[in-house]
Amino acid sequence: MLRILNSILAVVICILSVFLYQLKYESRQLDKRAKDVTQKISEERDTIAVLRAEWSLLIRPERVEKLAQQHLGLKTLNAKQVVTEDFLKQHFSQNTQLKDDDIEDEISLGVHQIIKP
C-alpha cells in the first residue's frame, strides 16, 4: 500500500514539475515580449519627440511667411479690401436677381470678383 502511494506521489510530482516548467517557460516568453513592447514604445516616443521638433521648425511664422511670399505671391491686405457680410449681400442683391440662399453661395464663391487689389 505504501509502495502504491509513493508511486502515485512520484507520478504527481513529475506531472507538476512538467507543468511548472511550462509555466516558467511561458512567463519568460511573456516577460521578453513585455520588454520588447516597452522598448518599442520608448522608440516611438523618441520618434514622436523628433517629429514634434521638426514640426515646430516647419511651422515657424517667419518660415511660413517667407514660403508664402516665394510660392503664393500674396500681397498685404489693404483696408479698402475688407468688407462686411451685409455689404456683400447688398452688392449681390443689387447686381443680380438671386434668392437669399443663392446669395450665400455666391458670397462664398464670388468674393474675389468684388474685392480687387
LOKE-363825 format. One record per residue: residue number from 1; residue in one letter; x, y negated, z negated of N, C-alpha, C in turn. Coordinates in nm, 4 decimals. Example, Ala and Ser with C-alpha at 12.3 -4.5 7.8 and 13.67 -1.06 7.14 Angstrom:
BEGIN
[marlum 1,a,[1.3190,0.5690,-0.7800],[1.2300,0.4500,-0.7800],[1.3200,0.3300,-0.7800]]
[marlum 2,s,[1.2850,0.2250,-0.7080],[1.3670,0.1060,-0.7140],[1.2900,-0.0030,-0.7870]]
***
This chain:
BEGIN
[marlum 1,m,[0.0822,0.1182,0.0000],[0.0000,0.0000,0.0000],[0.0867,-0.1248,0.0000]]
[marlum 2,l,[0.1936,-0.1219,-0.0737],[0.2860,-0.2339,-0.0806],[0.3588,-0.2530,0.0530]]
[marlum 3,r,[0.3889,-0.1422,0.1194],[0.4554,-0.1499,0.2487],[0.3644,-0.2151,0.3521]]
[marlum 4,i,[0.2377,-0.1820,0.3497],[0.1416,-0.2396,0.4449],[0.1287,-0.3900,0.4187]]
[marlum 5,l,[0.1183,-0.4287,0.2926],[0.1083,-0.5703,0.2558],[0.2344,-0.6456,0.2988]]
[marlum 6,n,[0.3503,-0.5880,0.2766],[0.4756,-0.6506,0.3193],[0.4823,-0.6629,0.4717]]
[marlum 7,s,[0.4382,-0.5603,0.5414],[0.4377,-0.5635,0.6880],[0.3444,-0.6722,0.7395]]
[marlum 8,i,[0.2277,-0.6805,0.6806],[0.1300,-0.7840,0.7225],[0.1867,-0.9224,0.6956]]
[marlum 9,l,[0.2463,-0.9431,0.5796],[0.3058,-1.0729,0.5465],[0.4219,-1.1061,0.6405]]
[marlum 10,a,[0.4997,-1.0098,0.6797],[0.6101,-1.0329,0.7729],[0.5567,-1.0754,0.9086]]
[marlum 11,v,[0.4514,-1.0125,0.9543],[0.3899,-1.0495,1.0826],[0.3325,-1.1907,1.0734]]
[marlum 12,v,[0.2645,-1.2202,0.9626],[0.2064,-1.3541,0.9439],[0.3172,-1.4586,0.9428]]
[marlum 13,i,[0.4285,-1.4292,0.8761],[0.5411,-1.5234,0.8720],[0.5989,-1.5430,1.0111]]
[marlum 14,c,[0.6092,-1.4389,1.0890],[0.6592,-1.4503,1.2269],[0.5653,-1.5367,1.3119]]
[marlum 15,i,[0.4359,-1.5131,1.2991],[0.3368,-1.5918,1.3748],[0.3433,-1.7378,1.3335]]
[marlum 16,l,[0.3512,-1.7644,1.2041],[0.3587,-1.9019,1.1543],[0.4880,-1.9702,1.1983]]
[marlum 17,s,[0.5974,-1.8955,1.2015],[0.7246,-1.9551,1.2447],[0.7199,-1.9924,1.3928]]
[marlum 18,v,[0.6572,-1.9096,1.4752],[0.6401,-1.9425,1.6175],[0.5517,-2.0657,1.6324]]
[marlum 19,f,[0.4433,-2.0702,1.5592],[0.3532,-2.1851,1.5620],[0.4273,-2.3117,1.5165]]
[marlum 20,l,[0.5050,-2.3029,1.4113],[0.5806,-2.4168,1.3596],[0.6844,-2.4636,1.4612]]
[marlum 21,y,[0.7510,-2.3685,1.5295],[0.8488,-2.4045,1.6315],[0.7817,-2.4811,1.7458]]
[marlum 22,q,[0.6644,-2.4338,1.7909],[0.5920,-2.5025,1.8985],[0.5492,-2.6421,1.8545]]
[marlum 23,l,[0.5037,-2.6520,1.7312],[0.4613,-2.7812,1.6783],[0.5793,-2.8785,1.6721]]
[marlum 24,k,[0.6943,-2.8307,1.6293],[0.8144,-2.9120,1.6226],[0.8554,-2.9559,1.7635]]
[marlum 25,y,[0.8501,-2.8668,1.8597],[0.8853,-2.8978,1.9978],[0.7914,-3.0053,2.0540]]
[marlum 26,e,[0.6602,-2.9886,2.0314],[0.5625,-3.0876,2.0796],[0.5835,-3.2232,2.0138]]
[marlum 27,s,[0.6142,-3.2225,1.8839],[0.6347,-3.3507,1.8152],[0.7598,-3.4214,1.8673]]
[marlum 28,r,[0.8645,-3.3464,1.9006],[0.9834,-3.4071,1.9596],[0.9527,-3.4660,2.0973]]
[marlum 29,q,[0.8725,-3.3947,2.1748],[0.8330,-3.4458,2.3072],[0.7516,-3.5747,2.2935]]
[marlum 30,l,[0.6585,-3.5750,2.1987],[0.5772,-3.6945,2.1781],[0.6629,-3.8109,2.1275]]
[marlum 31,d,[0.7590,-3.7816,2.0421],[0.8484,-3.8851,1.9923],[0.9321,-3.9432,2.1060]]
[marlum 32,k,[0.9829,-3.8565,2.1927],[1.0598,-3.9032,2.3088],[0.9725,-3.9882,2.4008]]
[marlum 33,r,[0.8510,-3.9427,2.4211],[0.7571,-4.0173,2.5065],[0.7258,-4.1540,2.4449]]
[marlum 34,a,[0.7076,-4.1585,2.3141],[0.6802,-4.2854,2.2459],[0.7987,-4.3810,2.2594]]
[marlum 35,k,[0.9204,-4.3291,2.2486],[1.0386,-4.4128,2.2654],[1.0477,-4.4661,2.4081]]
[marlum 36,d,[1.0166,-4.3823,2.5056],[1.0180,-4.4260,2.6454],[0.9167,-4.5369,2.6697]]
[marlum 37,v,[0.7972,-4.5192,2.6158],[0.6926,-4.6207,2.6335],[0.7334,-4.7506,2.5645]]
[marlum 38,t,[0.7910,-4.7405,2.4462],[0.8362,-4.8590,2.3746],[0.9449,-4.9313,2.4538]]
[marlum 39,q,[1.0356,-4.8556,2.5145],[1.1403,-4.9160,2.5956],[1.0810,-4.9840,2.7190]]
[marlum 40,k,[0.9844,-4.9193,2.7826],[0.9208,-4.9792,2.8999],[0.8466,-5.1071,2.8627]]
[marlum 41,i,[0.7806,-5.1058,2.7482],[0.7097,-5.2257,2.7023],[0.8092,-5.3389,2.6803]]
[marlum 42,s,[0.9218,-5.3074,2.6201],[1.0254,-5.4079,2.5963],[1.0781,-5.4637,2.7282]]
[marlum 43,e,[1.1018,-5.3776,2.8247],[1.1485,-5.4224,2.9560],[1.0450,-5.5106,3.0243]]
[marlum 44,e,[0.9189,-5.4732,3.0137],[0.8125,-5.5535,3.0751],[0.8000,-5.6897,3.0076]]
[marlum 45,r,[0.8169,-5.6934,2.8755],[0.8137,-5.8220,2.8052],[0.9279,-5.9106,2.8512]]
[marlum 46,d,[1.0453,-5.8515,2.8704],[1.1584,-5.9289,2.9214],[1.1295,-5.9808,3.0617]]
[marlum 47,t,[1.0697,-5.8960,3.1452],[1.0346,-5.9370,3.2811],[0.9322,-6.0505,3.2785]]
[marlum 48,i,[0.8348,-6.0399,3.1905],[0.7335,-6.1451,3.1780],[0.7983,-6.2758,3.1340]]
[marlum 49,a,[0.8924,-6.2686,3.0413],[0.9618,-6.3895,2.9951],[1.0383,-6.4549,3.1105]]
[marlum 50,v,[1.1042,-6.3732,3.1924],[1.1778,-6.4265,3.3078],[1.0809,-6.4896,3.4071]]
[marlum 51,l,[0.9708,-6.4228,3.4334],[0.8720,-6.4763,3.5280],[0.8110,-6.6062,3.4778]]
[marlum 52,r,[0.7849,-6.6144,3.3475],[0.7324,-6.7400,3.2921],[0.8336,-6.8531,3.3069]]
[marlum 53,a,[0.9602,-6.8226,3.2853],[1.0639,-6.9246,3.3026],[1.0704,-6.9697,3.4483]]
[marlum 54,e,[1.0657,-6.8755,3.5403],[1.0660,-6.9103,3.6830],[0.9433,-6.9932,3.7190]]
[marlum 55,w,[0.8292,-6.9542,3.6653],[0.7048,-7.0256,3.6949],[0.7126,-7.1688,3.6439]]
[marlum 56,s,[0.7661,-7.1863,3.5232],[0.7756,-7.3216,3.4691],[0.8700,-7.4074,3.5538]]
[marlum 57,l,[0.9733,-7.3461,3.6119],[1.0597,-7.4222,3.7023],[0.9887,-7.4551,3.8330]]
[marlum 58,l,[0.9087,-7.3621,3.8820],[0.8416,-7.3831,4.0105],[0.7307,-7.4870,4.0041]]
[marlum 59,i,[0.6675,-7.5034,3.8905],[0.5526,-7.5946,3.8830],[0.5884,-7.7289,3.8194]]
[marlum 60,r,[0.7169,-7.7599,3.8116],[0.7562,-7.8914,3.7608],[0.6941,-7.9979,3.8498]]
[marlum 61,p,[0.6339,-8.1007,3.7916],[0.5659,-8.2034,3.8724],[0.6568,-8.2707,3.9749]]
[marlum 62,e,[0.7812,-8.2983,3.9378],[0.8695,-8.3651,4.0347],[0.9015,-8.2734,4.1525]]
[marlum 63,r,[0.9119,-8.1440,4.1297],[0.9371,-8.0497,4.2386],[0.8153,-8.0384,4.3291]]
[marlum 64,v,[0.6976,-8.0289,4.2682],[0.5737,-8.0181,4.3464],[0.5519,-8.1458,4.4275]]
[marlum 65,e,[0.5809,-8.2598,4.3678],[0.5644,-8.3868,4.4393],[0.6595,-8.3937,4.5592]]
[marlum 66,k,[0.7831,-8.3519,4.5388],[0.8812,-8.3530,4.6478],[0.8380,-8.2602,4.7613]]
[marlum 67,l,[0.7918,-8.1404,4.7266],[0.7455,-8.0465,4.8296],[0.6215,-8.0981,4.9015]]
[marlum 68,a,[0.5317,-8.1620,4.8280],[0.4111,-8.2172,4.8907],[0.4477,-8.3267,4.9894]]
[marlum 69,q,[0.5440,-8.4103,4.9527],[0.5867,-8.5155,5.0447],[0.6539,-8.4566,5.1685]]
[marlum 70,q,[0.7320,-8.3505,5.1496],[0.8026,-8.2895,5.2634],[0.7078,-8.2171,5.3587]]
[marlum 71,h,[0.6161,-8.1385,5.3032],[0.5384,-8.0468,5.3876],[0.3952,-8.0937,5.4163]]
[marlum 72,l,[0.3369,-8.1735,5.3301],[0.1976,-8.2114,5.3500],[0.1814,-8.3513,5.4080]]
[marlum 73,g,[0.2806,-8.4327,5.3941],[0.2706,-8.5685,5.4462],[0.1633,-8.6499,5.3760]]
[marlum 74,l,[0.1450,-8.6278,5.2493],[0.0437,-8.7016,5.1741],[0.0919,-8.8424,5.1433]]
[marlum 75,k,[-0.0028,-8.9348,5.1385],[0.0288,-9.0731,5.1039],[-0.0430,-9.1077,4.9750]]
[marlum 76,t,[0.0027,-9.2130,4.9122],[-0.0628,-9.2532,4.7877],[-0.2013,-9.3087,4.8168]]
[marlum 77,l,[-0.2880,-9.2967,4.7213],[-0.4284,-9.3357,4.7354],[-0.4438,-9.4845,4.7110]]
[marlum 78,n,[-0.5152,-9.5527,4.8023],[-0.5469,-9.6945,4.7845],[-0.6748,-9.7082,4.7043]]
[marlum 79,a,[-0.6916,-9.8216,4.6402],[-0.8126,-9.8451,4.5628],[-0.9351,-9.8514,4.6537]]
[marlum 80,k,[-0.9158,-9.8911,4.7787],[-1.0277,-9.9006,4.8729],[-1.0795,-9.7628,4.9145]]
[marlum 81,q,[-0.9996,-9.6611,4.8932],[-1.0388,-9.5267,4.9329],[-1.1262,-9.4579,4.8296]]
[marlum 82,v,[-1.1351,-9.5103,4.7118],[-1.2136,-9.4480,4.6054],[-1.3572,-9.4963,4.6163]]
[marlum 83,v,[-1.4504,-9.4040,4.6317],[-1.5917,-9.4383,4.6398],[-1.6706,-9.3497,4.5434]]
[marlum 84,t,[-1.7907,-9.3891,4.5133],[-1.8759,-9.3125,4.4233],[-1.9676,-9.2211,4.5039]]
[marlum 85,e,[-2.0270,-9.1291,4.4348],[-2.1206,-9.0374,4.4992],[-2.2426,-9.1126,4.5512]]
[marlum 86,d,[-2.2856,-9.2134,4.4771],[-2.4013,-9.2926,4.5212],[-2.3725,-9.3637,4.6533]]
[marlum 87,f,[-2.2513,-9.4155,4.6674],[-2.2134,-9.4803,4.7919],[-2.2193,-9.3823,4.9080]]
[marlum 88,l,[-2.1710,-9.2617,4.8853],[-2.1728,-9.1615,4.9917],[-2.3146,-9.1228,5.0295]]
[marlum 89,k,[-2.3994,-9.1053,4.9304],[-2.5397,-9.0719,4.9607],[-2.6052,-9.1835,5.0390]]
[marlum 90,q,[-2.5790,-9.3064,4.9982],[-2.6388,-9.4210,5.0668],[-2.5858,-9.4277,5.2105]]
[marlum 91,h,[-2.4589,-9.4088,5.2281],[-2.3991,-9.4143,5.3609],[-2.4566,-9.3068,5.4525]]
[marlum 92,f,[-2.4683,-9.1848,5.4024],[-2.5216,-9.0767,5.4850],[-2.6702,-9.0945,5.5118]]
[marlum 93,s,[-2.7440,-9.1460,5.4160],[-2.8878,-9.1621,5.4385],[-2.9157,-9.2750,5.5365]]
[marlum 94,q,[-2.8296,-9.3764,5.5424],[-2.8492,-9.4856,5.6376],[-2.8054,-9.4475,5.7784]]
[marlum 95,n,[-2.6999,-9.3696,5.7882],[-2.6436,-9.3372,5.9192],[-2.7045,-9.2142,5.9841]]
[marlum 96,t,[-2.7637,-9.1284,5.9071],[-2.8211,-9.0065,5.9642],[-2.9566,-8.9808,5.9006]]
[marlum 97,q,[-3.0362,-8.9054,5.9672],[-3.1678,-8.8693,5.9178],[-3.1615,-8.7281,5.8589]]
[marlum 98,l,[-3.0963,-8.7122,5.7445],[-3.0811,-8.5820,5.6823],[-3.1649,-8.5739,5.5562]]
[marlum 99,k,[-3.1993,-8.4534,5.5186],[-3.2678,-8.4303,5.3926],[-3.1662,-8.4385,5.2792]]
[marlum 100,d,[-3.2160,-8.4507,5.1548],[-3.1254,-8.4627,5.0397],[-3.0321,-8.3432,5.0273]]
[marlum 101,d,[-3.0815,-8.2232,5.0549],[-2.9961,-8.1046,5.0463],[-2.8841,-8.1103,5.1502]]
[marlum 102,d,[-2.9204,-8.1569,5.2695],[-2.8196,-8.1669,5.3745],[-2.7172,-8.2752,5.3430]]
[marlum 103,i,[-2.7618,-8.3817,5.2734],[-2.6701,-8.4897,5.2364],[-2.5602,-8.4360,5.1455]]
[marlum 104,e,[-2.5979,-8.3515,5.0491],[-2.4983,-8.2932,4.9584],[-2.3949,-8.2128,5.0357]]
[marlum 105,d,[-2.4417,-8.1343,5.1342],[-2.3492,-8.0560,5.2156],[-2.2594,-8.1457,5.2994]]
[marlum 106,e,[-2.3182,-8.2485,5.3557],[-2.2417,-8.3400,5.4397],[-2.1392,-8.4178,5.3580]]
[marlum 107,i,[-2.1747,-8.4498,5.2338],[-2.0793,-8.5213,5.1483],[-1.9558,-8.4370,5.1281]]
[marlum 108,s,[-1.9760,-8.3104,5.0969],[-1.8601,-8.2245,5.0723],[-1.7783,-8.2013,5.1987]]
[marlum 109,l,[-1.8428,-8.2024,5.3156],[-1.7709,-8.1763,5.4403],[-1.7192,-8.3032,5.5083]]
[marlum 110,g,[-1.7887,-8.4160,5.4868],[-1.7581,-8.5340,5.5677],[-1.6921,-8.6492,5.4975]]
[marlum 111,v,[-1.6411,-8.6297,5.3794],[-1.5779,-8.7394,5.3076],[-1.4588,-8.7937,5.3847]]
[marlum 112,h,[-1.3859,-8.7082,5.4496],[-1.2670,-8.7525,5.5232],[-1.3028,-8.8403,5.6416]]
[marlum 113,q,[-1.4278,-8.8336,5.6920],[-1.4677,-8.9167,5.8066],[-1.4974,-9.0588,5.7611]]
[marlum 114,i,[-1.5479,-9.0751,5.6406],[-1.5832,-9.2087,5.5906],[-1.4595,-9.2798,5.5387]]
[marlum 115,i,[-1.3799,-9.2067,5.4649],[-1.2654,-9.2667,5.3981],[-1.1441,-9.2519,5.4879]]
[marlum 116,k,[-1.1029,-9.3614,5.5457],[-0.9856,-9.3579,5.6322],[-0.8780,-9.4447,5.5677]]
[marlum 117,p,[-0.7550,-9.3978,5.5673],[-0.6479,-9.4766,5.5039],[-0.6163,-9.6023,5.5788]]
***
